[in-house]
Amino acid sequence: MIISVKSTSVKGNTSNTIGQIAMNNKVSAAIYALRENTEPEDVIQKIKDGLLAGRQVDGQWFVEVKGNETSESKKTDKADPQKPEFLVQVLNTLASFTLIASFVMCLFYWPETRRPATSEFFISMLWLASGIIQCALFASIGKVLHYLRLIAENTKK
């Protein structure tokens, strides 16, 4: 079964056939171009270059699609941008553990004398400072990786 699609021109207010839709998973190049916001000539060139599945039937170019999806819209399917990927979750967990471990080590090396000298606090404060720095480092690397993924996805559009 083939359905003709009509379009009106804004300038001349004339009606012309821009393509036909075949119901067996094929869409005309013109309809595909409208759906993908591109020119029919670009769609035909992509078919010729092998970037799109399609063929020419009786002088009319058709793009093969599956269901209501087009091959271009499949490429834009992506994960939820607010949900961090696995590596970012691992880095955030590692940041939390290093911070907790630094507090534990700080308390372990804390001087127990009644009036300790200032130098006796050095090791415990060193553990605390290194834990805070490691926590910030792991968390910032995770955030940078998350933003890089978002940038990469947005530049694909």
MOSULZI-V740043 format. One record per residue. N is the residue number from 1. D_LAST is the distance of its C-alpha to the last C-alpha in Angstrom with 1 decimal. Layout:
N;D_LAST + N;D_LAST
This chain:
1;34.0 + 2;32.0 + 3;30.9 + 4;30.6 + 5;28.0 + 6;29.1 + 7;27.3 + 8;29.1 + 9;28.6 + 10;28.6 + 11;30.8 + 12;33.5 + 13;33.2 + 14;33.6 + 15;32.4 + 16;31.1 + 17;29.7 + 18;26.1 + 19;26.2 + 20;27.6 + 21;26.2 + 22;28.1 + 23;28.6 + 24;28.6 + 25;24.9 + 26;24.2 + 27;22.4 + 28;23.1 + 29;20.6 + 30;21.0 + 31;20.2 + 32;17.2 + 33;15.9 + 34;16.7 + 35;15.0 + 36;11.7 + 37;12.2 + 38;13.1 + 39;16.6 + 40;19.0 + 41;19.9 + 42;16.5 + 43;16.7 + 44;20.2 + 45;19.4 + 46;16.9 + 47;19.9 + 48;22.3 + 49;20.3 + 50;20.2 + 51;16.4 + 52;17.1 + 53;20.3 + 54;22.5 + 55;25.7 + 56;27.9 + 57;30.7 + 58;33.4 + 59;31.3 + 60;28.4 + 61;25.0 + 62;23.7 + 63;20.7 + 64;21.7 + 65;19.9 + 66;21.2 + 67;22.3 + 68;20.0 + 69;16.8 + 70;15.1 + 71;13.9 + 72;10.3 + 73;10.5 + 74;12.2 + 75;9.4 + 76;7.6 + 77;11.1 + 78;11.5 + 79;14.6 + 80;15.7 + 81;14.4 + 82;18.0 + 83;19.7 + 84;20.2 + 85;20.2 + 86;23.6 + 87;24.1 + 88;23.6 + 89;26.1 + 90;28.5 + 91;28.3 + 92;29.0 + 93;31.9 + 94;33.2 + 95;33.1 + 96;35.2 + 97;37.6 + 98;38.3 + 99;39.0 + 100;41.4 + 101;43.0 + 102;43.6 + 103;45.4 + 104;47.5 + 105;48.4 + 106;49.2 + 107;51.6 + 108;53.1 + 109;54.0 + 110;55.0 + 111;58.7 + 112;61.2 + 113;64.1 + 114;65.4 + 115;64.8 + 116;62.5 + 117;62.0 + 118;58.7 + 119;58.1 + 120;58.2 + 121;55.0 + 122;53.1 + 123;52.0 + 124;50.9 + 125;48.9 + 126;47.4 + 127;46.2 + 128;44.8 + 129;43.0 + 130;41.5 + 131;40.2 + 132;38.6 + 133;37.0 + 134;35.7 + 135;34.3 + 136;32.4 + 137;31.2 + 138;29.9 + 139;28.3 + 140;26.5 + 141;25.3 + 142;23.9 + 143;22.2 + 144;20.7 + 145;19.3 + 146;17.8 + 147;16.1 + 148;14.9 + 149;13.3 + 150;11.5 + 151;10.4 + 152;9.3 + 153;7.2 + 154;5.7 + 155;5.4 + 156;3.8 + 157;0.0
